[in-house]
Amino acid sequence: MHRTRWLFLVVLLWACSPWASAQHIIAFGVHRAADCEPVTRPLIDKLHGIGYPREWTIVVACTASIANRLQRKGDARRTVTAFTNLRQRLTAINRELFLKAAPLQGTSQPTARAVLRHEHGHIVCACADEHMADKIEGPEK
């Protein structure tokens, strides 16, 4: 009986932890994930409370050349911050999103968190419509 309680407690703590709802975050364009920490740390912090699906992949373009390549490959040349590919179940983030001061230039979203919420809007509506993605997420909280 004691062992059953212990197992229940471990499962309960895991289910309540931030890792239980974690997405897959990939640092792309660096040899070690630690080399992209100035971007991935604030990304992880800003993702809290937005509600990206567990099985979603977030690719961080850790260099400008990788960001350009991902934009070309994803046919997303009109964006400078991020784009979402619904079929591939991924969101690509340009490192500049976390290296530039707010308000961000070249986007209608003023902050990195607003960009992440906007991309989440695409996931919720399952659409490419920019206005719908904004409408679903509403103003930044």
C-alpha positions in Angstrom: 0.0 0.0 0.0 2.8 2.4 0.8 4.4 1.8 -2.6 1.0 2.5 -4.3 0.8 5.9 -2.5 4.4 6.7 -3.5 3.7 5.9 -7.2 0.4 8.0 -7.1 2.3 11.0 -5.6 5.0 10.8 -8.3 2.4 10.6 -11.1 0.4 13.5 -9.5 3.5 15.7 -9.1 4.6 15.0 -12.7 1.1 15.7 -14.0 1.1 19.1 -12.3 4.6 20.0 -13.4 5.4 22.3 -16.3 7.0 19.4 -18.1 3.8 17.5 -18.4 2.5 20.0 -21.0 5.9 20.7 -22.6 6.2 21.1 -26.3 9.2 19.9 -28.3 11.6 22.8 -28.6 14.4 22.4 -31.1 17.4 24.8 -31.3 18.3 24.7 -35.0 21.6 26.0 -36.4 23.9 25.5 -33.3 26.1 22.6 -32.2 24.9 22.7 -28.6 21.4 23.8 -27.4 23.2 25.9 -24.8 24.5 28.1 -27.6 20.9 29.3 -28.2 20.0 29.9 -24.6 19.6 33.7 -24.9 16.6 32.8 -27.1 15.3 29.5 -25.7 15.2 30.7 -22.1 12.8 33.6 -22.7 10.9 31.5 -25.2 10.1 28.9 -22.6 9.2 31.6 -20.1 6.8 33.3 -22.5 5.1 30.1 -23.6 3.7 29.6 -20.1 -0.1 30.0 -20.1 -0.5 30.2 -23.9 -1.6 26.6 -24.4 0.4 25.2 -27.3 -0.5 21.5 -27.8 1.8 19.0 -26.1 2.6 17.3 -29.4 3.6 20.6 -31.1 7.2 21.3 -32.2 8.7 24.7 -31.9 11.8 25.2 -34.0 14.1 28.1 -33.0 16.2 29.5 -35.8 19.3 30.3 -33.8 21.1 32.0 -36.6 20.0 34.5 -39.3 20.9 32.1 -42.1 18.8 29.3 -40.6 15.9 31.8 -40.2 16.2 32.7 -43.9 16.3 29.0 -44.9 13.3 28.1 -42.7 11.3 31.0 -44.2 12.1 29.9 -47.8 11.4 26.2 -47.0 8.1 27.1 -45.2 7.1 29.6 -47.9 6.8 32.3 -45.2 8.9 35.1 -46.7 6.4 37.8 -45.5 7.2 37.3 -41.8 10.2 38.4 -39.8 9.3 36.8 -36.5 7.6 33.4 -36.7 5.3 31.2 -38.8 3.2 28.1 -38.1 2.9 25.1 -40.4 -0.3 23.3 -39.4 0.3 20.2 -41.4 3.8 19.7 -40.0 2.5 20.7 -36.5 5.3 23.2 -36.0 6.0 26.8 -35.3 9.3 28.3 -36.4 10.7 31.2 -34.4 13.3 33.6 -35.6 15.9 34.3 -32.9 15.5 38.1 -33.6 12.1 37.8 -31.8 13.9 37.6 -28.5 17.0 39.7 -29.3 15.2 42.9 -30.3 13.6 45.3 -27.9 9.8 45.9 -28.0 7.9 47.2 -29.8 9.0 44.8 -32.5 9.6 46.2 -36.0 8.2 44.6 -39.2 5.2 42.9 -37.5 1.8 44.0 -36.1 2.6 42.2 -32.9 4.3 44.5 -30.3 6.0 41.8 -28.2 7.5 38.3 -28.4 4.6 37.0 -26.3 2.1 38.6 -28.6 3.8 36.9 -31.6 3.6 33.5 -29.8 -0.1 34.1 -29.0 -0.8 35.0 -32.6 0.9 31.8 -33.8 -1.2 29.9 -31.3 -4.3 31.6 -32.8 -3.4 29.9 -36.1 -3.3 26.5 -34.3 -6.7 27.1 -32.6 -8.4 28.2 -35.8 -6.5 25.7 -37.9 -6.2 28.4 -40.5 -3.7 30.7 -42.2 -5.9 33.7 -41.8 -3.9 36.4 -40.0 -7.0 38.4 -38.8 -8.7 35.3 -37.5 -5.5 34.3 -35.6 -5.4 37.7 -33.9 -9.2 37.6 -33.2 -9.0 34.2 -31.5 -6.2 35.2 -29.2 -7.6 38.7 -28.5 -5.4 41.5 -27.0 -2.3 40.6 -25.1 -3.0 39.9 -21.4 
